[in-house]
Amino acid sequence: MVAVCAGTLFLTAAAYQHGGHEHKSTAQLAPKDDYAARGVTAEADGKPGTIVGYLRDTACMYRVPTVTESTNDCMKQCIRAGAPLGIITIDGVLYHPISRKLPDSDVRKQLIRYAGHYVKAEGKLFERAGSHAIAIQKITVVPKTAK
Amino acid sequence: MNLAMKYGTIVLLAGTVAVMADGRRQKSTAPNEGSEGTAATVQGLVRDIACPIQNKKATSTDFNLECTLQCARNGSPLIVLTDDETIYIPISESMPDVSQRERLMPLLGKRARVTGSVYERAGTHAIAIKQIQEVPQK
């Protein structure tokens, strides 16, 4: 009984600590939009938008169409081995992150810390032939229930 | 032991077993098995993902090679862009997934035939590469 109580207290404390960290985790991934300054056409400029979804490796999401959250070590192993990252929204749209500038640059390193979390990502949204991408301006860890 | 106590004990035992089983599942290091996908061969341009998703005029045969090379050098994720504009995200044959970048970089800006298993989720596509080889440009 004592062990059960101690375990419950430990888990509650861990969850609280985790939650506290989540809500503070925000990052500006890039300076303000510079598309216009570079003369990029409106068509290629994307649409400003905000998405909320779970950030993880893309491979598992393709192989297991029902999976969203990570329930085992597969996500960690995939990411460790260089798997590309993606954000799957609550309504099931998979976004591939890209940088805010062209030529594109790797944003993976900046996003790894958000893997395994629900995030709110603001930026420019792009779509082509069913594929979606987001050039992230700002990203924040949010609770699962956030919209 | 009366009936209520017996049921109580059974419920407690079942709960303990369920909690233990859940704990084992959480600690599992086994990769996600998932589906086998659909065996297929696709042909297309090996390039970065950013340019074609932003510039819809860029196709598998008419594209800016310099931008492709610069994006890829900067670490942009690589894809295969087919003639019907489908974007395939390359993934590994086995799980856990392993970056396919090293296999694709030699074919950057070139046309390739990719054989493997294709997957689709919410309109986006991936291909688990079994074999990839350069083919002549159209």
Boltz contact constraints between the chains, C-beta under 6 A:
constraints:
  - contact:
      token1: [A, 44]
      token2: [B, 54]
      max_distance: 6.0
  - contact:
      token1: [A, 44]
      token2: [B, 55]
      max_distance: 6.0
  - contact:
      token1: [A, 57]
      token2: [B, 97]
      max_distance: 6.0
  - contact:
      token1: [A, 58]
      token2: [B, 89]
      max_distance: 6.0
  - contact:
      token1: [A, 59]
      token2: [B, 91]
      max_distance: 6.0
  - contact:
      token1: [A, 59]
      token2: [B, 97]
      max_distance: 6.0
  - contact:
      token1: [A, 60]
      token2: [B, 32]
      max_distance: 6.0
  - contact:
      token1: [A, 61]
      token2: [B, 121]
      max_distance: 6.0
  - contact:
      token1: [A, 62]
      token2: [B, 119]
      max_distance: 6.0
  - contact:
      token1: [A, 62]
      token2: [B, 121]
      max_distance: 6.0
  - contact:
      token1: [A, 62]
      token2: [B, 126]
      max_distance: 6.0
  - contact:
      token1: [A, 63]
      token2: [B, 34]
      max_distance: 6.0
  - contact:
      token1: [A, 64]
      token2: [B, 32]
      max_distance: 6.0
  - contact:
      token1: [A, 64]
      token2: [B, 34]
      max_distance: 6.0
  - contact:
      token1: [A, 65]
      token2: [B, 121]
      max_distance: 6.0
  - contact:
      token1: [A, 72]
      token2: [B, 28]
      max_distance: 6.0
  - contact:
      token1: [A, 73]
      token2: [B, 29]
      max_distance: 6.0
  - contact:
      token1: [A, 74]
      token2: [B, 31]
      max_distance: 6.0
  - contact:
      token1: [A, 74]
      token2: [B, 32]
      max_distance: 6.0
  - contact:
      token1: [A, 74]
      token2: [B, 96]
      max_distance: 6.0
  - contact:
      token1: [A, 77]
      token2: [B, 96]
      max_distance: 6.0
  - contact:
      token1: [A, 78]
      token2: [B, 96]
      max_distance: 6.0
  - contact:
      token1: [A, 78]
      token2: [B, 97]
      max_distance: 6.0
  - contact:
      token1: [A, 81]
      token2: [B, 96]
      max_distance: 6.0
  - contact:
      token1: [A, 81]
      token2: [B, 98]
      max_distance: 6.0
  - contact:
      token1: [A, 82]
      token2: [B, 99]
      max_distance: 6.0
  - contact:
      token1: [A, 83]
      token2: [B, 97]
      max_distance: 6.0
  - contact:
      token1: [A, 84]
      token2: [B, 77]
      max_distance: 6.0
  - contact:
      token1: [A, 92]
      token2: [B, 122]
      max_distance: 6.0
  - contact:
      token1: [A, 93]
      token2: [B, 122]
      max_distance: 6.0
  - contact:
      token1: [A, 94]
      token2: [B, 121]
      max_distance: 6.0
  - contact:
      token1: [A, 94]
      token2: [B, 122]
      max_distance: 6.0
  - contact:
      token1: [A, 94]
      token2: [B, 124]
      max_distance: 6.0
  - contact:
      token1: [A, 96]
      token2: [B, 49]
      max_distance: 6.0
  - contact:
      token1: [A, 98]
      token2: [B, 50]
      max_distance: 6.0
  - contact:
      token1: [A, 103]
      token2: [B, 67]
      max_distance: 6.0
  - contact:
      token1: [A, 103]
      token2: [B, 70]
      max_distance: 6.0
  - contact:
      token1: [A, 103]
      token2: [B, 71]
      max_distance: 6.0
  - contact:
      token1: [A, 103]
      token2: [B, 74]
      max_distance: 6.0
  - contact:
      token1: [A, 104]
      token2: [B, 48]
      max_distance: 6.0
  - contact:
      token1: [A, 104]
      token2: [B, 50]
      max_distance: 6.0
  - contact:
      token1: [A, 104]
      token2: [B, 71]
      max_distance: 6.0
  - contact:
      token1: [A, 104]
      token2: [B, 76]
      max_distance: 6.0
  - contact:
      token1: [A, 105]
      token2: [B, 74]
      max_distance: 6.0
  - contact:
      token1: [A, 105]
      token2: [B, 75]
      max_distance: 6.0
  - contact:
      token1: [A, 106]
      token2: [B, 75]
      max_distance: 6.0
  - contact:
      token1: [A, 126]
      token2: [B, 53]
      max_distance: 6.0
  - contact:
      token1: [A, 126]
      token2: [B, 54]
      max_distance: 6.0
  - contact:
      token1: [A, 128]
      token2: [B, 53]
      max_distance: 6.0
  - contact:
      token1: [A, 128]
      token2: [B, 56]
      max_distance: 6.0
  - contact:
      token1: [A, 129]
      token2: [B, 85]
      max_distance: 6.0
  - contact:
      token1: [A, 129]
      token2: [B, 86]
      max_distance: 6.0
  - contact:
      token1: [A, 130]
      token2: [B, 123]
      max_distance: 6.0
  - contact:
      token1: [A, 130]
      token2: [B, 124]
      max_distance: 6.0
  - contact:
      token1: [A, 131]
      token2: [B, 87]
      max_distance: 6.0
  - contact:
      token1: [A, 131]
      token2: [B, 124]
      max_distance: 6.0
  - contact:
      token1: [A, 133]
      token2: [B, 53]
      max_distance: 6.0
